């Protein structure tokens, strides 16, 4: 069996329960042969990072839980000069063996530098490198990883890789930094991308307008996509082309249509603000 993890950023409430659970599981606790005790400071084997995109007053915060990607082709294994110090289990969990990790042979800490995601840490007290083990000691007992178990918002979906990949395809998830060609087994929904958003309200009432049809068309290619505003009148288009120019057309029953031309995506998260629709003239 190979494990994989799906993380839905959109569900994250920034409660830090995942970080706390990881600390509670590993600080003061060793789980040989997979891990030694985690220091109580300066290491977060899962870390909730917050990225801000956009311009005031329309700013979006992306909370991204970051942990070891448990890659198919781990760069850390390639970087490590000590045979067997970093290895993949039969479940494809990447482990740093706390007994074989020998800084005498690699004082430059090549695995720490070799991880492009920066999720390997060096324990100065124990003289070993450490990272997320996917709580393999819990997996062996039929339990789920501590971060998954502690999350109150349903951010994490963990399981056998083939089943997770079905959800990845169904829900449009993607790995972080595929250009690294490492084959990460952690997939994300809601990673920062070039995004166009807005808020539709009535011109006179200033009330939210749900179910308005919003269509955007790229000027250069003529390609178009559409969606409907949600119950709060908001709409969002993600994974668009940086620097592209779009026209925006809004239609809703009982209101006059509205068109905004030449919207250039010059920032990663562009919000059009309040788009006011006037009531249609009764015939």
Backbone as CSV, one residue per row, in Angstrom:
resi,resn,N_x,N_y,N_z,CA_x,CA_y,CA_z,C_x,C_y,C_z
1,UNK,0.834,-1.197,0.000,0.000,0.000,0.000,0.870,1.249,0.000
2,UNK,0.473,2.240,-0.802,1.134,3.536,-0.805,0.149,4.584,-0.304
3,UNK,0.628,5.442,0.576,-0.240,6.461,1.149,-0.095,7.789,0.403
4,UNK,-1.146,8.599,0.458,-1.116,9.951,-0.090,-2.025,10.825,0.764
5,UNK,-1.865,12.126,0.610,-2.593,13.078,1.432,-3.160,14.192,0.561
6,UNK,-4.425,14.517,0.792,-5.090,15.618,0.093,-5.405,16.701,1.120
7,UNK,-4.993,17.936,0.833,-5.190,19.057,1.752,-6.045,20.116,1.073
8,UNK,-7.220,20.396,1.644,-8.123,21.405,1.101,-7.899,22.718,1.848
9,UNK,-7.112,23.600,1.247,-6.775,24.883,1.855,-8.024,25.717,2.139
10,UNK,-9.034,25.578,1.276,-10.247,26.380,1.418,-10.997,26.096,2.722
11,UNK,-10.773,24.923,3.296,-11.464,24.546,4.525,-10.735,25.007,5.788
12,UNK,-9.494,25.441,5.641,-8.676,25.741,6.807,-9.196,26.978,7.539
13,UNK,-9.378,26.847,8.850,-9.857,27.951,9.686,-8.726,28.620,10.457
14,UNK,-7.482,28.246,10.133,-6.280,28.813,10.765,-6.334,28.647,12.287
15,UNK,-6.681,27.452,12.729,-6.775,27.196,14.173,-5.477,26.625,14.743
16,UNK,-4.558,26.190,13.856,-3.259,25.647,14.255,-3.361,24.331,15.025
17,UNK,-4.510,23.667,14.946,-4.654,22.378,15.637,-3.678,21.340,15.081
18,UNK,-3.384,21.414,13.795,-2.459,20.454,13.187,-1.059,20.606,13.777
19,UNK,-0.613,21.863,13.925,0.713,22.103,14.507,0.776,21.621,15.957
20,UNK,-0.256,21.945,16.722,-0.292,21.561,18.132,-0.291,20.042,18.272
21,UNK,-1.075,19.366,17.426,-1.158,17.901,17.496,0.179,17.255,17.187
22,UNK,0.897,17.814,16.214,2.210,17.276,15.856,3.178,17.431,17.027
23,UNK,3.170,18.602,17.647,4.035,18.827,18.803,3.684,17.868,19.949
24,UNK,2.404,17.730,20.195,1.956,16.852,21.274,2.371,15.405,21.025
25,UNK,2.387,15.015,19.762,2.713,13.634,19.407,4.211,13.339,19.529
26,UNK,5.056,14.324,19.178,6.482,14.031,19.021,7.411,14.680,20.035
27,UNK,7.028,15.812,20.622,7.910,16.441,21.609,7.964,15.556,22.861
28,UNK,9.139,15.116,23.215,9.317,14.238,24.372,9.040,12.783,24.094
29,UNK,8.678,12.476,22.835,8.351,11.084,22.479,9.190,10.627,21.296
30,UNK,9.857,9.506,21.443,10.609,8.899,20.349,9.864,7.664,19.864
31,UNK,9.919,7.444,18.565,9.246,6.273,17.992,10.242,5.523,17.096
32,UNK,11.210,4.823,17.712,12.184,4.078,16.925,11.502,2.951,16.154
33,UNK,11.996,2.646,14.975,13.203,3.193,14.326,12.912,4.400,13.421
34,UNK,11.740,5.006,13.574,11.322,6.036,12.620,11.679,7.455,13.025
35,UNK,11.680,7.750,14.304,11.913,9.129,14.719,12.450,9.208,16.138
36,UNK,13.252,10.261,16.355,13.690,10.615,17.703,12.799,11.742,18.200
37,UNK,13.019,12.174,19.418,12.218,13.229,20.012,12.340,14.528,19.224
38,UNK,11.211,15.169,18.987,11.204,16.463,18.310,11.477,17.579,19.318
39,UNK,12.354,18.534,18.999,12.552,19.677,19.900,11.256,20.464,20.053
40,UNK,11.098,21.108,21.197,9.850,21.847,21.418,9.857,23.225,20.776
41,UNK,11.008,23.653,20.253,11.081,24.932,19.539,11.879,24.748,18.248
42,UNK,11.673,25.666,17.314,12.433,25.772,16.061,12.191,24.633,15.078
43,UNK,11.247,23.768,15.350,10.875,22.734,14.377,9.365,22.618,14.336
44,UNK,8.816,22.695,13.139,7.399,22.392,12.928,7.327,21.391,11.786
45,UNK,7.114,20.136,12.123,7.075,19.108,11.080,5.853,19.274,10.196
46,UNK,4.839,19.940,10.694,3.787,20.491,9.846,3.642,21.945,10.284
47,UNK,3.683,22.866,9.325,3.640,24.289,9.653,2.558,24.966,8.822
48,UNK,1.710,25.702,9.497,0.651,26.433,8.812,1.197,27.775,8.354
49,UNK,1.453,27.888,7.068,1.975,29.130,6.505,0.825,29.945,5.917
50,UNK,0.910,31.259,6.094,-0.126,32.146,5.590,0.455,33.061,4.523
51,UNK,-0.161,33.029,3.333,0.279,33.866,2.224,-0.824,34.875,1.898
52,UNK,-0.462,36.151,1.828,-1.422,37.201,1.486,-1.245,37.598,0.022
53,UNK,-2.359,37.659,-0.695,-2.345,38.060,-2.098,-3.382,39.162,-2.299
54,UNK,-3.126,40.032,-3.267,-4.062,41.102,-3.577,-3.610,42.434,-3.025
55,UNK,-4.472,43.421,-3.141,-4.199,44.771,-2.648,-5.347,45.236,-1.762
56,UNK,-4.992,46.009,-0.747,-5.999,46.558,0.162,-7.035,47.361,-0.643
57,UNK,-8.334,47.232,-0.341,-8.911,46.479,0.784,-9.290,45.043,0.420
58,UNK,-8.915,44.614,-0.783,-9.297,43.273,-1.228,-8.078,42.363,-1.180
59,UNK,-7.884,41.760,-0.028,-6.741,40.885,0.203,-7.260,39.496,0.570
60,UNK,-6.627,38.473,0.000,-7.007,37.098,0.327,-5.844,36.419,1.028
61,UNK,-6.147,35.713,2.100,-5.136,34.965,2.849,-5.275,33.484,2.517
62,UNK,-4.176,32.894,2.090,-4.141,31.459,1.806,-3.409,30.755,2.946
63,UNK,-4.101,30.001,3.796,-3.425,29.233,4.848,-3.030,27.857,4.297
64,UNK,-1.741,27.585,4.267,-1.261,26.359,3.626,-0.481,25.500,4.622
65,UNK,-1.042,24.381,5.051,-0.273,23.450,5.890,0.848,22.821,5.058
66,UNK,2.066,23.006,5.525,3.231,22.524,4.780,3.933,21.448,5.586
67,UNK,4.201,20.323,4.955,4.861,19.192,5.599,5.667,18.443,4.561
68,UNK,6.358,17.388,4.980,7.110,16.571,4.030,6.173,16.054,2.956
69,UNK,6.619,16.108,1.701,5.790,15.688,0.571,5.863,14.182,0.310
70,UNK,6.753,13.478,1.003,6.903,12.022,0.851,6.931,11.642,-0.625
71,UNK,7.920,12.212,-1.288,8.013,12.163,-2.754,8.295,10.768,-3.304
72,UNK,7.899,10.587,-4.537,8.252,9.380,-5.269,9.747,9.367,-5.560
73,UNK,10.304,10.535,-5.895,11.735,10.683,-6.162,12.304,11.738,-5.201
74,UNK,12.515,11.371,-3.953,12.871,12.362,-2.937,14.240,13.009,-3.175
75,UNK,14.293,14.322,-3.309,15.585,15.002,-3.457,16.491,14.807,-2.245
76,UNK,15.893,14.610,-1.055,16.698,14.434,0.156,17.502,13.143,0.110
77,UNK,16.924,12.093,-0.479,17.651,10.824,-0.579,18.838,10.984,-1.516
78,UNK,18.622,11.705,-2.606,19.713,11.936,-3.558,20.820,12.775,-2.929
79,UNK,20.449,13.678,-2.038,21.429,14.576,-1.431,22.221,13.926,-0.308
80,UNK,21.651,12.913,0.348,22.278,12.312,1.526,23.440,11.387,1.136
81,UNK,24.641,11.592,1.717,25.789,10.744,1.380,25.887,9.463,2.209
82,UNK,25.001,9.314,3.195,25.066,8.145,4.073,24.066,7.088,3.588
83,UNK,24.527,5.953,3.122,23.625,4.923,2.593,22.577,4.492,3.616
84,UNK,21.321,4.559,3.205,20.235,4.082,4.045,19.789,5.023,5.136
85,UNK,20.446,6.176,5.262,20.047,7.107,6.324,18.669,7.705,6.040
86,UNK,18.387,7.934,4.765,17.052,8.371,4.359,16.526,7.338,3.373
87,UNK,15.341,6.832,3.624,14.818,5.757,2.793,13.286,5.845,2.711
88,UNK,12.736,5.095,1.775,11.279,4.976,1.654,10.844,3.624,2.180
89,UNK,9.803,3.627,2.997,9.253,2.378,3.500,8.459,1.688,2.391
90,UNK,7.973,0.496,2.680,7.147,-0.220,1.708,5.842,0.525,1.430
91,UNK,5.472,1.449,2.329,4.281,2.280,2.137,4.618,3.590,1.445
92,UNK,5.882,3.728,0.998,6.374,4.939,0.341,6.384,6.154,1.258
93,UNK,6.545,5.920,2.562,6.751,7.012,3.512,8.253,7.257,3.605
94,UNK,8.660,8.511,3.436,10.087,8.850,3.474,10.513,9.066,4.924
95,UNK,11.538,8.330,5.347,11.989,8.331,6.740,13.472,8.683,6.819
96,UNK,13.824,9.515,7.798,15.227,9.741,8.152,15.528,8.877,9.380
97,UNK,16.383,7.891,9.213,16.707,6.976,10.300,17.545,7.714,11.352
98,UNK,17.018,7.901,12.558,17.749,8.674,13.567,19.055,8.026,14.013
99,UNK,19.223,6.724,13.793,20.467,6.050,14.176,21.514,6.130,13.075
100,UNK,21.069,6.117,11.819,22.020,6.147,10.709,22.416,7.555,10.288
101,UNK,21.593,8.524,10.665,21.907,9.915,10.325,23.216,10.302,11.001
102,UNK,24.256,10.563,10.215,25.596,10.782,10.758,26.152,12.099,10.239
103,UNK,26.119,13.126,11.068,26.614,14.436,10.638,28.124,14.463,10.519
104,UNK,28.804,13.430,11.002,30.247,13.359,10.812,30.605,13.202,9.347
105,UNK,29.729,12.570,8.596,29.971,12.367,7.176,29.331,13.447,6.315
106,UNK,28.461,14.249,6.897,27.774,15.275,6.092,27.530,16.515,6.941
107,UNK,28.616,17.135,7.371,28.509,18.284,8.267,27.819,19.478,7.617
108,UNK,27.699,19.465,6.292,27.051,20.585,5.595,25.536,20.436,5.541
109,UNK,25.018,19.363,6.129,23.575,19.118,6.180,22.942,19.150,4.780
110,UNK,23.398,18.301,3.867,22.914,18.350,2.482,21.433,18.039,2.329
111,UNK,20.871,17.209,3.225,19.438,16.897,3.083,18.585,18.121,3.387
112,UNK,19.021,18.924,4.392,18.290,20.137,4.740,18.301,21.099,3.563
113,UNK,19.472,21.253,2.960,19.603,22.148,1.811,18.964,21.553,0.562
114,UNK,18.928,20.219,0.491,18.429,19.568,-0.709,16.927,19.512,-0.833
115,UNK,16.201,19.736,0.273,14.742,19.708,0.195,14.240,21.040,-0.351
116,UNK,13.635,21.063,-1.520,13.202,22.345,-2.102,12.056,22.999,-1.353
117,UNK,11.336,22.234,-0.510,10.228,22.800,0.265,10.680,23.282,1.658
118,UNK,11.903,23.005,2.024,12.413,23.464,3.303,11.733,22.825,4.496
119,UNK,11.406,21.533,4.393,10.676,20.879,5.481,11.523,19.852,6.236
120,UNK,12.837,19.925,6.055,13.746,19.103,6.852,14.484,20.032,7.812
121,UNK,14.563,19.618,9.073,15.142,20.455,10.118,16.345,19.741,10.741
122,UNK,17.253,20.550,11.279,18.418,19.955,11.943,18.313,20.158,13.444
123,UNK,18.430,19.061,14.167,18.374,19.069,15.626,19.798,19.232,16.163
124,UNK,20.120,20.453,16.609,21.473,20.746,17.071,21.844,19.914,18.291
125,UNK,20.888,19.638,19.146,21.168,18.895,20.372,21.480,17.430,20.084
126,UNK,20.700,16.827,19.184,20.879,15.401,18.877,21.787,15.163,17.681
127,UNK,22.137,16.242,16.958,22.986,16.138,15.766,22.385,15.238,14.689
128,UNK,21.093,15.376,14.468,20.435,14.613,13.414,19.448,15.514,12.670
129,UNK,19.155,15.118,11.458,18.112,15.796,10.688,16.782,15.118,10.987
130,UNK,15.704,15.911,10.956,14.387,15.382,11.297,13.311,16.019,10.423
131,UNK,12.171,15.334,10.334,11.048,15.846,9.565,9.798,15.012,9.855
132,UNK,8.712,15.374,9.189,7.459,14.615,9.284,7.668,13.159,8.870
133,UNK,7.123,12.261,9.658,7.181,10.830,9.330,5.823,10.306,8.865
134,UNK,4.867,11.221,8.665,3.488,10.862,8.353,2.878,10.022,9.475
135,UNK,3.475,10.191,10.668,3.049,9.408,11.850,2.994,7.920,11.532
136,UNK,4.064,7.412,10.946,4.066,6.014,10.519,3.864,5.061,11.694
137,UNK,4.291,5.476,12.880,4.079,4.617,14.055,2.590,4.467,14.350
138,UNK,1.801,5.500,14.039,0.348,5.425,14.196,-0.271,4.589,13.066
139,UNK,0.262,4.753,11.860,-0.260,3.990,10.722,-0.115,2.486,10.972
140,UNK,1.002,2.104,11.574,1.244,0.689,11.851,0.233,0.115,12.844
141,UNK,-0.398,1.022,13.600,-1.403,0.591,14.575,-2.824,0.845,14.088
142,UNK,-2.945,1.168,12.796,-4.268,1.382,12.231,-4.860,2.753,12.518
143,UNK,-4.029,3.682,13.010,-4.491,5.038,13.284,-4.074,5.986,12.168
144,UNK,-4.710,7.158,12.133,-4.375,8.158,11.135,-3.333,9.117,11.690
145,UNK,-2.670,9.891,10.835,-1.701,10.877,11.329,-2.337,11.836,12.333
146,UNK,-1.530,12.304,13.280,-2.041,13.150,14.366,-2.660,14.438,13.844
147,UNK,-2.063,15.049,12.831,-2.593,16.312,12.303,-3.974,16.101,11.698
148,UNK,-4.143,15.009,10.988,-5.435,14.669,10.388,-6.478,14.469,11.478
149,UNK,-6.095,13.734,12.492,-7.022,13.382,13.562,-7.472,14.614,14.357
150,UNK,-6.590,15.630,14.457,-6.895,16.803,15.275,-7.670,17.887,14.537
151,UNK,-7.650,17.871,13.215,-8.247,18.957,12.436,-9.772,18.977,12.593
152,UNK,-10.349,20.111,13.015,-11.805,20.186,13.197,-12.550,20.592,11.930
153,UNK,-11.808,20.923,10.861,-12.437,21.525,9.679,-12.454,20.635,8.448
154,UNK,-11.953,19.409,8.578,-11.955,18.511,7.425,-10.988,18.916,6.344
155,UNK,-9.859,19.521,6.743,-8.861,19.978,5.776,-8.146,18.803,5.121
156,UNK,-7.902,17.738,5.878,-7.068,16.632,5.416,-7.896,15.425,4.991
157,UNK,-7.491,14.837,3.877,-8.038,13.548,3.446,-6.846,12.626,3.224
158,UNK,-6.797,11.558,4.000,-5.637,10.669,3.991,-6.073,9.266,3.629
159,UNK,-5.250,8.563,2.867,-5.604,7.194,2.548,-4.678,6.573,1.525
160,UNK,-5.123,5.448,0.973,-4.360,4.731,-0.033,-4.266,5.588,-1.288
161,UNK,-3.104,5.593,-1.919,-2.814,6.548,-2.994,-3.824,6.491,-4.132
162,UNK,-4.208,5.319,-4.565,-5.132,5.215,-5.701,-6.479,5.854,-5.382
163,UNK,-6.927,5.733,-4.132,-8.193,6.346,-3.732,-8.061,7.855,-3.630
164,UNK,-6.934,8.322,-3.104,-6.706,9.760,-3.015,-6.621,10.377,-4.415
165,UNK,-5.992,9.674,-5.343,-5.859,10.198,-6.704,-7.214,10.351,-7.383
166,UNK,-8.167,9.516,-7.022,-9.522,9.679,-7.558,-10.111,11.008,-7.101
167,UNK,-9.899,11.334,-5.822,-10.382,12.608,-5.284,-9.605,13.782,-5.861
168,UNK,-8.319,13.573,-6.103,-7.485,14.613,-6.711,-8.053,15.008,-8.081
169,UNK,-8.378,14.009,-8.876,-8.937,14.267,-10.201,-10.322,14.881,-10.107
170,UNK,-11.138,14.351,-9.220,-12.521,14.810,-9.063,-12.584,16.251,-8.578
171,UNK,-11.690,16.625,-7.665,-11.763,17.928,-7.012,-10.733,18.937,-7.522
172,UNK,-10.017,18.568,-8.569,-9.087,19.517,-9.180,-7.896,19.872,-8.309
173,UNK,-7.429,18.938,-7.508,-6.270,19.195,-6.653,-4.993,19.087,-7.480
174,UNK,-3.911,19.613,-6.924,-2.628,19.537,-7.620,-1.490,19.532,-6.605
175,UNK,-0.345,18.990,-7.001,0.802,19.010,-6.091,1.410,20.405,-6.047
176,UNK,2.129,20.682,-5.002,2.850,21.946,-4.899,4.179,21.835,-5.643
177,UNK,4.473,22.820,-6.460,5.737,22.883,-7.198,6.042,21.627,-8.011
178,UNK,5.167,21.273,-8.948,5.450,20.092,-9.786,6.721,20.241,-10.609
179,UNK,7.176,21.497,-10.785,8.389,21.725,-11.572,9.627,21.129,-10.917
180,UNK,9.542,20.787,-9.630,10.677,20.152,-8.970,10.866,18.703,-9.426
181,UNK,9.846,18.141,-10.051,9.893,16.770,-10.598,10.268,15.742,-9.535
182,UNK,9.738,15.947,-8.333,10.032,15.020,-7.233,8.915,14.005,-7.006
183,UNK,7.764,14.215,-7.634,6.645,13.289,-7.452,6.048,13.332,-6.073
184,UNK,5.670,14.525,-5.560,5.106,14.601,-4.203,3.802,13.839,-4.075
185,UNK,3.577,13.271,-2.880,2.341,12.535,-2.610,1.383,13.346,-1.733
186,UNK,1.626,14.620,-1.648,0.721,15.535,-0.960,0.119,16.453,-2.020
187,UNK,-1.216,16.489,-2.064,-1.923,17.277,-3.070,-2.764,18.354,-2.386
188,UNK,-2.928,19.482,-3.070,-3.617,20.618,-2.478,-4.789,21.092,-3.333
189,UNK,-5.835,21.510,-2.646,-6.940,22.237,-3.260,-6.867,23.669,-2.739
190,UNK,-6.893,24.642,-3.643,-6.921,26.041,-3.222,-5.578,26.700,-3.065
191,UNK,-4.543,26.176,-3.714,-3.255,26.855,-3.693,-3.375,28.213,-4.382
192,UNK,-2.545,29.178,-4.009,-2.595,30.479,-4.682,-2.405,30.329,-6.183
193,UNK,-3.242,31.024,-6.935,-3.133,31.035,-8.391,-3.609,32.395,-8.879
194,UNK,-3.426,32.670,-10.153,-3.915,33.928,-10.710,-5.436,33.893,-10.669
195,UNK,-6.014,34.830,-9.931,-7.431,34.771,-9.585,-8.125,36.098,-9.870
196,UNK,-9.357,36.000,-10.362,-10.212,37.173,-10.573,-11.488,36.963,-9.773
197,UNK,-11.816,37.928,-8.930,-12.986,37.799,-8.064,-13.776,39.105,-8.054
198,UNK,-14.973,39.034,-7.497,-15.805,40.225,-7.388,-17.015,39.962,-6.523
199,UNK,-17.806,41.009,-6.293,-18.966,40.942,-5.420,-20.117,41.674,-6.107
200,UNK,-21.232,40.980,-6.300,-22.358,41.552,-7.040,-23.446,41.980,-6.066
201,UNK,-23.856,43.248,-6.189,-24.897,43.800,-5.318,-25.886,44.625,-6.134
202,UNK,-27.035,44.891,-5.560,-28.029,45.747,-6.207,-27.605,47.209,-6.125
203,UNK,-27.841,47.936,-7.204,-27.418,49.339,-7.259,-28.135,50.200,-6.224
204,UNK,-29.426,49.945,-6.015,-30.186,50.738,-5.061,-30.232,50.100,-3.677
205,UNK,-30.465,48.821,-3.646,-30.608,48.136,-2.352,-29.276,47.866,-1.665
206,UNK,-28.205,47.762,-2.472,-26.870,47.382,-1.986,-26.862,46.003,-1.338
207,UNK,-27.868,45.199,-1.663,-27.966,43.841,-1.142,-27.231,42.873,-2.064
208,UNK,-26.714,41.796,-1.484,-26.031,40.763,-2.267,-26.984,40.170,-3.302
209,UNK,-26.421,39.853,-4.470,-27.216,39.208,-5.518,-26.643,37.817,-5.793
210,UNK,-27.322,36.773,-5.338,-26.864,35.407,-5.634,-27.348,34.956,-7.009
211,UNK,-26.743,33.894,-7.502,-27.153,33.249,-8.753,-27.043,34.130,-9.986
212,UNK,-26.247,35.169,-9.936,-25.983,35.946,-11.149,-24.970,35.185,-11.995
213,UNK,-25.168,35.154,-13.294,-24.216,34.475,-14.177,-23.085,35.433,-14.528
214,UNK,-21.871,34.995,-14.269,-20.686,35.800,-14.562,-19.842,35.042,-15.581
215,UNK,-19.566,35.672,-16.698,-18.748,35.058,-17.747,-17.538,35.939,-18.005
216,UNK,-16.370,35.331,-18.093,-15.170,36.091,-18.432,-14.583,35.529,-19.726
217,UNK,-14.114,36.422,-20.575,-13.560,36.033,-21.874,-12.183,36.630,-22.032
218,UNK,-11.199,35.781,-22.317,-9.849,36.294,-22.538,-9.784,36.968,-23.897
219,UNK,-9.292,38.173,-23.924,-9.284,38.972,-25.146,-8.472,38.327,-26.264
220,UNK,-7.292,37.808,-25.939,-6.381,37.306,-26.963,-6.862,36.015,-27.598
221,UNK,-7.256,35.055,-26.765,-7.630,33.735,-27.288,-9.122,33.574,-27.535
222,UNK,-9.929,34.403,-26.888,-11.379,34.277,-27.008,-11.962,33.181,-26.141
223,UNK,-11.107,32.507,-25.337,-11.612,31.448,-24.467,-12.437,32.057,-23.349
224,UNK,-13.527,31.363,-22.993,-14.452,31.894,-21.993,-14.804,30.838,-20.962
225,UNK,-15.023,31.290,-19.743,-15.513,30.437,-18.661,-16.568,31.225,-17.897
226,UNK,-17.437,30.500,-17.218,-18.500,31.185,-16.483,-18.776,30.489,-15.161
227,UNK,-19.438,31.210,-14.283,-19.861,30.660,-13.006,-21.043,31.486,-12.507
228,UNK,-21.584,31.126,-11.365,-22.666,31.904,-10.761,-22.209,32.444,-9.408
229,UNK,-22.693,33.617,-9.080,-22.368,34.192,-7.779,-23.001,33.340,-6.683
230,UNK,-22.323,33.273,-5.545,-22.821,32.450,-4.443,-23.881,33.192,-3.637
231,UNK,-24.282,32.603,-2.532,-25.370,33.163,-1.743,-25.042,34.559,-1.207
232,UNK,-23.744,34.880,-1.134,-23.335,36.196,-0.655,-23.004,37.156,-1.790
233,UNK,-23.284,36.736,-3.026,-23.029,37.589,-4.172,-21.602,37.569,-4.675
234,UNK,-20.782,36.675,-4.138,-19.369,36.624,-4.531,-19.149,35.640,-5.676
235,UNK,-18.165,35.938,-6.500,-17.748,34.993,-7.541,-16.223,34.995,-7.604
236,UNK,-15.669,33.888,-8.107,-14.222,33.779,-8.194,-13.839,32.855,-9.345
237,UNK,-12.815,33.254,-10.082,-12.228,32.433,-11.139,-10.751,32.245,-10.797
238,UNK,-10.303,30.999,-10.776,-8.924,30.701,-10.410,-8.176,30.082,-11.583
239,UNK,-6.867,29.980,-11.412,-5.982,29.358,-12.402,-6.074,30.045,-13.762
240,UNK,-6.097,31.372,-13.740,-6.130,32.148,-14.971,-4.703,32.484,-15.412
241,UNK,-4.577,33.167,-16.543,-3.270,33.491,-17.094,-2.763,34.824,-16.562
242,UNK,-1.569,34.814,-16.013,-0.975,36.048,-15.509,-0.764,37.032,-16.657
243,UNK,-1.144,38.280,-16.453,-0.962,39.308,-17.462,-2.012,39.341,-18.545
244,UNK,-2.910,38.364,-18.557,-3.953,38.319,-19.593,-5.009,39.394,-19.318
245,UNK,-5.721,39.764,-20.378,-6.790,40.758,-20.278,-8.132,40.091,-20.563
246,UNK,-9.108,40.358,-19.719,-10.416,39.723,-19.834,-11.523,40.773,-19.897
247,UNK,-12.623,40.369,-20.505,-13.862,41.131,-20.374,-14.769,40.346,-19.439
248,UNK,-15.550,41.060,-18.642,-16.419,40.444,-17.648,-17.861,40.817,-17.944
249,UNK,-18.706,39.806,-18.102,-20.124,40.032,-18.386,-20.963,39.430,-17.264
250,UNK,-21.871,40.245,-16.722,-22.723,39.813,-15.624,-24.186,39.927,-16.037
251,UNK,-24.915,38.843,-15.834,-26.344,38.836,-16.143,-27.114,38.212,-14.997
252,UNK,-28.287,38.787,-14.704,-29.137,38.228,-13.668,-30.579,38.634,-13.950
253,UNK,-31.466,37.707,-13.799,-32.878,37.978,-14.055,-33.369,39.125,-13.163
254,UNK,-34.030,40.077,-13.802,-34.565,41.232,-13.080,-33.616,42.408,-13.010
255,UNK,-32.404,42.236,-13.585,-31.412,43.313,-13.563,-30.857,43.551,-14.972
256,UNK,-30.385,44.749,-15.207,-29.738,45.065,-16.481,-28.366,44.388,-16.523
257,UNK,-28.000,43.842,-17.679,-26.672,43.221,-17.784,-25.573,44.274,-17.625
258,UNK,-24.424,43.795,-17.194,-23.289,44.710,-16.976,-22.042,44.100,-17.592
259,UNK,-21.261,44.904,-18.286,-20.020,44.455,-18.910,-18.864,45.347,-18.469
260,UNK,-17.781,44.709,-18.107,-16.549,45.428,-17.767,-15.471,44.933,-18.721
261,UNK,-14.941,45.820,-19.516,-13.934,45.424,-20.499,-12.518,45.700,-20.024
262,UNK,-11.584,44.999,-20.649,-10.155,45.242,-20.431,-9.714,45.157,-18.960
263,UNK,-10.074,44.038,-18.331,-9.607,43.766,-16.977,-8.293,43.004,-17.085
264,UNK,-7.189,43.676,-16.755,-5.873,43.045,-16.878,-5.467,42.432,-15.549
265,UNK,-5.033,41.185,-15.608,-4.610,40.486,-14.392,-3.150,40.800,-14.107
266,UNK,-2.931,41.991,-13.554,-1.580,42.465,-13.278,-1.087,42.104,-11.886
267,UNK,-1.966,41.529,-11.060,-1.576,40.992,-9.761,-2.172,39.603,-9.631
268,UNK,-1.634,38.814,-8.705,-2.040,37.408,-8.624,-3.485,37.250,-8.152
269,UNK,-3.935,38.131,-7.257,-5.318,38.075,-6.794,-5.948,39.441,-7.065
270,UNK,-6.802,39.489,-8.090,-7.436,40.753,-8.477,-8.924,40.692,-8.140
271,UNK,-9.363,41.663,-7.342,-10.766,41.740,-6.931,-11.379,42.991,-7.535
272,UNK,-12.514,42.845,-8.189,-13.166,43.959,-8.869,-14.017,44.809,-7.935
273,UNK,-14.101,44.397,-6.681,-14.900,45.161,-5.724,-16.387,44.899,-5.923
274,UNK,-17.213,45.870,-5.539,-18.658,45.743,-5.670,-19.104,46.088,-7.089
275,UNK,-19.723,45.125,-7.746,-20.304,45.365,-9.076,-21.794,45.578,-8.892
276,UNK,-22.252,46.805,-9.143,-23.639,47.188,-8.872,-24.506,46.967,-10.111
277,UNK,-25.574,46.206,-9.944,-26.504,45.946,-11.037,-27.754,46.799,-10.836
278,UNK,-28.167,47.454,-11.925,-29.392,48.262,-11.878,-30.603,47.395,-12.196
279,UNK,-31.712,47.698,-11.586,-32.935,46.978,-11.854,-33.358,47.136,-13.319
280,UNK,-33.846,46.052,-13.883,-34.305,46.110,-15.276,-35.594,46.916,-15.355
281,UNK,-35.748,47.614,-16.466,-36.953,48.409,-16.682,-38.130,47.495,-16.983
282,UNK,-39.217,47.675,-16.278,-40.397,46.846,-16.509,-41.109,47.297,-17.790
283,UNK,-41.469,46.318,-18.591,-42.191,46.631,-19.846,-43.696,46.631,-19.614
